Amino acid sequence: MDRSLSSDARELVASARALLAELVEEGIDQIDRSLATPAECEPAEDSAQPSKGPRESAVLQTDLLAEKPLWGRKPRLEEVREVLGECTRCGLCEGRKTIVFGDGNPDADLMFIGEGPGEQEDLRGLPFVGRAGELLTAMIERGLGLSRADVYICNIVKCRPPRNRTPLPDEVAACRPFLEGQIDAVRPKVIVALGKPATSLLLGRNVAITRVRGQWHEYRGIPLMPTFHPAFILRQYTPENRRLVWEDLKAALAKAQE
Ligand code: URA
């Protein structure tokens, strides 16, 4: 490899190689563009206009129903929460007690994205406060030496799925603009995707978490580290799984502190 490449470029090439290798392994020979991020789905820009960076194009993200931009360039979390309102955009509203929007530092360097609220979260209105949440909190506080209040934590869906099932594609799609708004509001230095559903959403394809965890990816220019979901670690509480998650979290923190 060209020695003059910066370490950033080398990392980018390495993660592109890893991604291509995974795609080949998974037998994927085409990408479903409907899974691409809203910014990527926008029509090509008028070449007469000054070009926009990826963050700026995300501004143009539209609410498909309202057909108007949802967020400014850097929305405030309160603004995103206000637009979410007492949401009835998908069927999950029928079983929920509380909308679980997110928790933590609005200027966090590290953002954790999980799957969806469970029973405790639904009751208390806060993400990751049940058993899996206690483990995540311990990993953040005792493992990484941060306070939970230093990071930002949210889920790909804001309402509890019945019997804690995996959220369905239409539920994830209905909630996605709010996740995008949270990412744009916080602008973390690093995102940690917890488990397969969050990782698959952010990578725009169905992934095997065992294959992609521990490797750097990117989500709209933000370094993304997929790792096992804490609920999986609770189920498979092996020294090996705990070591792997621990390594992923240490790598995420080190990158956020670069
Ligand atoms: N609690 C959450 O808030 N999210 C999960 O994904 C699991 C438990």
Residues whose N, C-alpha, C, O or C-beta is under 5 A from the ligand:
A	BS01	URA	G114 E115 G116 P117 G118 E121 P127 F128 A132 N155
